[in-house]
Amino acid sequence: MERGCRVGLFDLTGKTALITGSSRGIGLAIARRMAEAGARVVISSRNQQACDEVAAQINAEGGSAIALACNINDRAQLEALVRKASEHVGAIDILVCNAALNPHYGPSQDIPDEAFDKIMNANVGSAHRLCQLVIPGMAERGGGAVVIVSSIAGLKGSRMLGTYGISKAADMQLARNLAVEWGPDNVRVNCIAPGLIRTDFARALWENPETYATTVAQYPLRRIGEPDEIAGAAIYLASAAGSFTTGQTLVVDGGGTIAG
């Protein structure tokens, strides 16, 4: 039995967690809850001030956090992020690839090449590169956990989120591939596929009364999710509770995909 199992299945004490896109929304919830579970967290997004504010709040609440801004589309910045995180708070035990973007809402026929490339580079490429940078160190130290925040858009067809859905389906396959590659080194790689969550990123979907009503009518729970409900899944996958779970996509969507 792993030590983590003895002190608590969901305990992250002594672990360092790097979470991208963690100055707001799902990433923020994951960072705050992982800090509560005992992890040292690295807050990262494009905006240094926003990162500083989140880190300060977590530290004021008794947690441990540092703030490191990073543009996930820039390989050099990703390298600097991993290097600085390791220098300031120690080797990375948990990597959460949460940052993503979607500059196009509409039919795939209408998406410009620039927007297509931007979505794929940010949502798939950055996760791939961060895993390249972080996983070998995890393997050398005896293991670690990677959580990629995907989406149910990667499981269903969409009239308006086609390219975004392609990128999120690719994230699921990335997790499966890396789980096979690194499983013998005790590195676990999983995805979370949220449904509609009340975040700024998804505001266009839940703030519109008609879209909201159409969506929740298809969810057995008859409501959308909250960021903390994704944070709980992330802690499961990162902790001893999920120590035999790898290569999976955990769907957290109020039952939308089984009833739609």
C-alpha positions as a LaTeX table, in Angstrom:
\begin{tabular}{lrrr}
\hline
Residue & $x$ (\AA) & $y$ (\AA) & $z$ (\AA) \\
\hline
Met1 & 0.00 & 0.00 & 0.00 \\
Glu2 & 1.30 & 3.45 & $-0.87$ \\
Arg3 & 2.03 & 5.88 & 1.92 \\
Gly4 & $-0.70$ & 8.18 & 0.57 \\
Cys5 & $-3.26$ & 5.44 & 1.19 \\
Arg6 & $-2.33$ & 5.29 & 4.88 \\
Val7 & $-2.60$ & 9.04 & 5.51 \\
Gly8 & $-5.70$ & 9.56 & 3.38 \\
Leu9 & $-6.79$ & 8.58 & $-0.08$ \\
Phe10 & $-7.23$ & 12.18 & $-1.22$ \\
Asp11 & $-4.26$ & 13.68 & 0.67 \\
Leu12 & $-1.75$ & 15.63 & $-1.45$ \\
Thr13 & 0.57 & 16.71 & 1.34 \\
Gly14 & 4.15 & 17.17 & 0.13 \\
Lys15 & 3.16 & 17.14 & $-3.54$ \\
Thr16 & 3.84 & 19.94 & $-6.01$ \\
Ala17 & 1.07 & 20.62 & $-8.52$ \\
Leu18 & 1.44 & 22.76 & $-11.63$ \\
Ile19 & $-1.93$ & 23.90 & $-12.98$ \\
Thr20 & $-2.23$ & 25.86 & $-16.21$ \\
Gly21 & $-5.09$ & 28.28 & $-16.73$ \\
Ser22 & $-5.50$ & 28.48 & $-12.96$ \\
Ser23 & $-6.27$ & 32.16 & $-12.41$ \\
Arg24 & $-10.00$ & 31.59 & $-12.93$ \\
Gly25 & $-12.71$ & 29.03 & $-13.61$ \\
Ile26 & $-12.02$ & 25.32 & $-13.45$ \\
Gly27 & $-8.25$ & 25.80 & $-13.10$ \\
Leu28 & $-8.71$ & 28.14 & $-10.14$ \\
Ala29 & $-11.03$ & 25.68 & $-8.41$ \\
Ile30 & $-8.56$ & 22.85 & $-8.94$ \\
Ala31 & $-5.68$ & 24.94 & $-7.58$ \\
Arg32 & $-7.59$ & 26.03 & $-4.48$ \\
Arg33 & $-8.81$ & 22.54 & $-3.67$ \\
Met34 & $-5.44$ & 20.92 & $-4.28$ \\
Ala35 & $-3.89$ & 23.48 & $-1.93$ \\
Glu36 & $-6.53$ & 22.57 & 0.67 \\
Ala37 & $-5.53$ & 18.93 & 0.19 \\
Gly38 & $-1.94$ & 19.82 & 1.08 \\
Ala39 & $-0.26$ & 20.39 & $-2.28$ \\
Arg40 & 2.11 & 23.21 & $-3.10$ \\
Val41 & 0.45 & 24.75 & $-6.14$ \\
Val42 & 1.86 & 26.70 & $-9.06$ \\
Ile43 & $-0.67$ & 29.16 & $-10.43$ \\
Ser44 & $-0.20$ & 29.92 & $-14.10$ \\
Ser45 & $-1.99$ & 31.86 & $-16.82$ \\
Arg46 & $-1.03$ & 34.62 & $-19.24$ \\
Asn47 & $-1.63$ & 37.43 & $-16.76$ \\
Gln48 & 0.95 & 37.72 & $-13.98$ \\
Gln49 & $-1.19$ & 40.04 & $-11.88$ \\
Ala50 & $-4.12$ & 37.64 & $-11.98$ \\
Cys51 & $-1.82$ & 34.80 & $-10.97$ \\
Asp52 & $-0.36$ & 36.87 & $-8.13$ \\
Glu53 & $-3.83$ & 37.60 & $-6.77$ \\
Val54 & $-4.83$ & 33.94 & $-6.74$ \\
Ala55 & $-1.56$ & 32.85 & $-5.12$ \\
Ala56 & $-1.89$ & 35.53 & $-2.47$ \\
Gln57 & $-5.43$ & 34.39 & $-1.66$ \\
Ile58 & $-4.37$ & 30.75 & $-1.34$ \\
Asn59 & $-1.43$ & 31.67 & 0.88 \\
Ala60 & $-3.68$ & 33.86 & 3.03 \\
Glu61 & $-6.00$ & 30.88 & 3.51 \\
Gly62 & $-3.11$ & 28.77 & 4.82 \\
Gly63 & $-2.14$ & 27.07 & 1.59 \\
Ser64 & 1.11 & 27.21 & $-0.35$ \\
Ala65 & 1.17 & 28.80 & $-3.80$ \\
Ile66 & 3.42 & 30.67 & $-6.19$ \\
Ala67 & 2.48 & 32.55 & $-9.35$ \\
Leu68 & 4.21 & 32.10 & $-12.71$ \\
Ala69 & 2.72 & 33.65 & $-15.85$ \\
Cys70 & 3.04 & 31.70 & $-19.09$ \\
Asn71 & 1.71 & 31.78 & $-22.64$ \\
Ile72 & 1.02 & 28.11 & $-23.34$ \\
Asn73 & 1.46 & 28.71 & $-27.09$ \\
Asp74 & 5.16 & 29.52 & $-26.62$ \\
Arg75 & 7.51 & 26.56 & $-26.18$ \\
Ala76 & 10.22 & 28.70 & $-24.56$ \\
Gln77 & 7.72 & 30.02 & $-22.01$ \\
Leu78 & 6.57 & 26.48 & $-21.22$ \\
Glu79 & 10.17 & 25.45 & $-20.63$ \\
Ala80 & 10.71 & 28.46 & $-18.38$ \\
Leu81 & 7.51 & 27.68 & $-16.48$ \\
Val82 & 8.60 & 24.14 & $-15.67$ \\
Arg83 & 12.14 & 25.23 & $-14.77$ \\
Lys84 & 11.03 & 28.08 & $-12.49$ \\
Ala85 & 8.37 & 25.96 & $-10.83$ \\
Ser86 & 10.92 & 23.28 & $-9.99$ \\
Glu87 & 13.38 & 25.88 & $-8.69$ \\
His88 & 10.84 & 27.58 & $-6.43$ \\
Val89 & 8.71 & 24.75 & $-5.06$ \\
Gly90 & 10.41 & 21.51 & $-6.04$ \\
Ala91 & 9.96 & 18.84 & $-8.66$ \\
Ile92 & 6.49 & 18.57 & $-10.18$ \\
Asp93 & 4.45 & 15.61 & $-8.94$ \\
Ile94 & 1.10 & 16.61 & $-10.46$ \\
Leu95 & 0.56 & 18.31 & $-13.80$ \\
Val96 & $-2.88$ & 19.67 & $-14.66$ \\
Cys97 & $-3.20$ & 20.80 & $-18.28$ \\
Asn98 & $-6.27$ & 22.97 & $-18.04$ \\
Ala99 & $-5.57$ & 26.07 & $-20.16$ \\
Ala100 & $-7.42$ & 26.07 & $-23.47$ \\
Leu101 & $-9.03$ & 28.43 & $-25.93$ \\
Asn102 & $-11.75$ & 28.55 & $-28.54$ \\
Pro103 & $-11.69$ & 31.63 & $-30.78$ \\
His104 & $-14.35$ & 30.27 & $-33.15$ \\
Tyr105 & $-17.99$ & 29.55 & $-32.38$ \\
Gly106 & $-19.72$ & 28.44 & $-35.53$ \\
Pro107 & $-19.74$ & 25.80 & $-38.29$ \\
Ser108 & $-16.43$ & 24.15 & $-39.19$ \\
Gln109 & $-16.88$ & 25.32 & $-42.77$ \\
Asp110 & $-16.40$ & 28.90 & $-41.63$ \\
Ile111 & $-13.37$ & 28.59 & $-39.37$ \\
Pro112 & $-10.26$ & 30.45 & $-40.64$ \\
Asp113 & $-7.03$ & 28.48 & $-40.88$ \\
Glu114 & $-5.45$ & 30.73 & $-38.26$ \\
Ala115 & $-8.18$ & 29.95 & $-35.73$ \\
Phe116 & $-8.00$ & 26.21 & $-36.47$ \\
Asp117 & $-4.24$ & 26.15 & $-35.94$ \\
Lys118 & $-4.51$ & 28.26 & $-32.78$ \\
Ile119 & $-7.05$ & 25.89 & $-31.22$ \\
Met120 & $-5.02$ & 22.79 & $-32.02$ \\
Asn121 & $-1.73$ & 24.30 & $-30.87$ \\
Ala122 & $-3.14$ & 25.56 & $-27.57$ \\
Asn123 & $-5.47$ & 22.74 & $-26.63$ \\
Val124 & $-3.41$ & 19.78 & $-27.82$ \\
Gly125 & 0.09 & 21.06 & $-28.54$ \\
Ser126 & 0.62 & 22.73 & $-25.18$ \\
Ala127 & $-0.49$ & 19.63 & $-23.26$ \\
His128 & 1.79 & 17.47 & $-25.40$ \\
Arg129 & 4.76 & 19.78 & $-24.81$ \\
Leu130 & 4.18 & 20.13 & $-21.09$ \\
Cys131 & 4.01 & 16.36 & $-20.78$ \\
Gln132 & 7.30 & 16.08 & $-22.67$ \\
Leu133 & 8.85 & 18.53 & $-20.22$ \\
Val134 & 7.42 & 17.13 & $-16.99$ \\
Ile135 & 6.80 & 13.39 & $-17.29$ \\
Pro136 & 10.44 & 12.22 & $-17.60$ \\
Gly137 & 11.22 & 13.83 & $-14.24$ \\
Met138 & 8.19 & 12.15 & $-12.69$ \\
Ala139 & 9.39 & 8.81 & $-14.00$ \\
Glu140 & 12.88 & 9.32 & $-12.59$ \\
Arg141 & 11.41 & 9.99 & $-9.13$ \\
Gly142 & 9.17 & 6.94 & $-9.15$ \\
Gly143 & 5.89 & 8.27 & $-10.51$ \\
Gly144 & 3.45 & 11.11 & $-10.86$ \\
Ala145 & 0.05 & 12.10 & $-12.18$ \\
Val146 & $-1.08$ & 14.13 & $-15.19$ \\
Val147 & $-4.65$ & 15.38 & $-15.54$ \\
Ile148 & $-5.74$ & 16.88 & $-18.85$ \\
Val149 & $-8.98$ & 18.84 & $-18.78$ \\
Ser150 & $-10.79$ & 17.82 & $-21.95$ \\
Ser151 & $-14.53$ & 18.23 & $-22.65$ \\
Ile152 & $-17.61$ & 16.29 & $-23.61$ \\
Ala153 & $-17.24$ & 18.21 & $-26.87$ \\
Gly154 & $-14.64$ & 15.56 & $-27.67$ \\
Leu155 & $-17.25$ & 12.81 & $-27.33$ \\
Lys156 & $-20.11$ & 14.27 & $-29.35$ \\
Gly157 & $-20.62$ & 15.93 & $-32.71$ \\
Ser158 & $-21.28$ & 19.66 & $-32.70$ \\
Arg159 & $-22.65$ & 22.18 & $-35.16$ \\
Met160 & $-20.86$ & 25.11 & $-33.53$ \\
Leu161 & $-17.80$ & 23.73 & $-31.69$ \\
Gly162 & $-16.35$ & 21.38 & $-34.29$ \\
Thr163 & $-12.66$ & 22.22 & $-34.12$ \\
Tyr164 & $-12.75$ & 22.64 & $-30.36$ \\
Gly165 & $-14.28$ & 19.16 & $-30.16$ \\
Ile166 & $-11.53$ & 17.74 & $-32.37$ \\
Ser167 & $-8.90$ & 19.20 & $-30.07$ \\
Lys168 & $-10.58$ & 17.76 & $-26.99$ \\
Ala169 & $-10.91$ & 14.32 & $-28.56$ \\
Ala170 & $-7.19$ & 14.52 & $-29.35$ \\
Asp171 & $-6.49$ & 15.27 & $-25.67$ \\
Met172 & $-8.21$ & 12.02 & $-24.73$ \\
Gln173 & $-6.04$ & 10.08 & $-27.16$ \\
Leu174 & $-2.95$ & 11.89 & $-25.89$ \\
Ala175 & $-3.78$ & 10.67 & $-22.39$ \\
Arg176 & $-4.23$ & 7.10 & $-23.60$ \\
Asn177 & $-0.95$ & 7.13 & $-25.50$ \\
Leu178 & 1.04 & 8.59 & $-22.63$ \\
Ala179 & $-0.58$ & 6.23 & $-20.13$ \\
Val180 & 0.69 & 3.30 & $-22.18$ \\
Glu181 & 4.14 & 4.82 & $-22.68$ \\
Trp182 & 4.76 & 5.82 & $-19.07$ \\
Gly183 & 2.68 & 3.34 & $-17.06$ \\
Pro184 & 5.69 & 1.10 & $-16.37$ \\
Asp185 & 7.30 & 4.11 & $-14.65$ \\
Asn186 & 4.23 & 4.66 & $-12.43$ \\
Val187 & 3.17 & 7.82 & $-14.24$ \\
Arg188 & $-0.59$ & 8.00 & $-14.63$ \\
Val189 & $-2.24$ & 10.16 & $-17.30$ \\
Asn190 & $-5.97$ & 10.79 & $-17.40$ \\
Cys191 & $-8.54$ & 13.22 & $-18.77$ \\
Ile192 & $-11.59$ & 14.89 & $-17.31$ \\
Ala193 & $-14.41$ & 15.66 & $-19.72$ \\
Pro194 & $-16.65$ & 18.30 & $-18.15$ \\
Gly195 & $-20.07$ & 19.12 & $-19.41$ \\
Leu196 & $-21.32$ & 22.70 & $-19.26$ \\
Ile197 & $-19.68$ & 24.38 & $-16.26$ \\
Arg198 & $-20.41$ & 27.85 & $-14.91$ \\
Thr199 & $-17.17$ & 29.58 & $-15.99$ \\
Asp200 & $-16.29$ & 32.69 & $-17.96$ \\
Phe201 & $-14.92$ & 30.42 & $-20.70$ \\
Ala202 & $-18.38$ & 28.90 & $-21.25$ \\
Arg203 & $-20.34$ & 32.07 & $-20.53$ \\
Ala204 & $-21.72$ & 32.26 & $-24.08$ \\
Leu205 & $-23.38$ & 28.89 & $-23.52$ \\
Trp206 & $-24.88$ & 29.28 & $-20.05$ \\
Glu207 & $-25.66$ & 33.00 & $-19.99$ \\
Asn208 & $-28.01$ & 32.74 & $-22.97$ \\
Pro209 & $-31.39$ & 31.68 & $-21.48$ \\
Glu210 & $-32.44$ & 29.70 & $-24.54$ \\
Thr211 & $-29.12$ & 27.83 & $-24.80$ \\
Tyr212 & $-29.10$ & 27.19 & $-21.06$ \\
Ala213 & $-32.64$ & 25.82 & $-21.06$ \\
Thr214 & $-31.92$ & 23.56 & $-24.04$ \\
Thr215 & $-28.78$ & 22.24 & $-22.40$ \\
Val216 & $-30.11$ & 21.52 & $-18.91$ \\
Ala217 & $-33.22$ & 19.90 & $-20.36$ \\
Gln218 & $-30.89$ & 17.16 & $-21.64$ \\
Tyr219 & $-29.06$ & 16.76 & $-18.32$ \\
Pro220 & $-30.65$ & 14.29 & $-15.88$ \\
Leu221 & $-29.58$ & 16.54 & $-12.99$ \\
Arg222 & $-31.33$ & 19.48 & $-14.73$ \\
Arg223 & $-28.54$ & 21.96 & $-14.00$ \\
Ile224 & $-25.06$ & 22.85 & $-15.17$ \\
Gly225 & $-21.96$ & 22.11 & $-13.16$ \\
Glu226 & $-19.81$ & 24.26 & $-10.89$ \\
Pro227 & $-15.99$ & 24.49 & $-11.04$ \\
Asp228 & $-15.57$ & 22.73 & $-7.68$ \\
Glu229 & $-17.30$ & 19.68 & $-9.11$ \\
Ile230 & $-14.43$ & 19.33 & $-11.58$ \\
Ala231 & $-11.85$ & 20.04 & $-8.88$ \\
Gly232 & $-13.01$ & 16.99 & $-6.95$ \\
Ala233 & $-12.47$ & 14.77 & $-9.97$ \\
Ala234 & $-8.99$ & 16.23 & $-10.48$ \\
Ile235 & $-8.00$ & 15.49 & $-6.88$ \\
Tyr236 & $-9.22$ & 11.91 & $-7.26$ \\
Leu237 & $-7.10$ & 11.41 & $-10.38$ \\
Ala238 & $-4.03$ & 13.08 & $-8.82$ \\
Ser239 & $-4.14$ & 11.34 & $-5.45$ \\
Ala240 & $-3.74$ & 7.84 & $-4.06$ \\
Ala241 & $-7.48$ & 7.39 & $-4.55$ \\
Gly242 & $-6.83$ & 7.16 & $-8.28$ \\
Ser243 & $-3.62$ & 5.15 & $-8.08$ \\
Phe244 & $-5.00$ & 2.35 & $-10.30$ \\
Thr245 & $-6.65$ & 4.67 & $-12.81$ \\
Thr246 & $-4.79$ & 5.61 & $-15.96$ \\
Gly247 & $-5.54$ & 6.31 & $-19.61$ \\
Gln248 & $-9.16$ & 7.10 & $-18.79$ \\
Thr249 & $-11.54$ & 9.96 & $-19.51$ \\
Leu250 & $-13.70$ & 10.74 & $-16.50$ \\
Val251 & $-16.93$ & 12.34 & $-17.73$ \\
Val252 & $-18.39$ & 14.88 & $-15.29$ \\
Asp253 & $-21.44$ & 16.26 & $-17.05$ \\
Gly254 & $-24.57$ & 15.83 & $-14.96$ \\
Gly255 & $-25.42$ & 12.79 & $-17.07$ \\
Gly256 & $-25.71$ & 14.78 & $-20.31$ \\
Thr257 & $-23.86$ & 12.30 & $-22.53$ \\
Ile258 & $-25.90$ & 9.31 & $-21.37$ \\
Ala259 & $-29.24$ & 11.00 & $-21.86$ \\
Gly260 & $-28.75$ & 13.32 & $-24.84$ \\
\hline
\end{tabular}
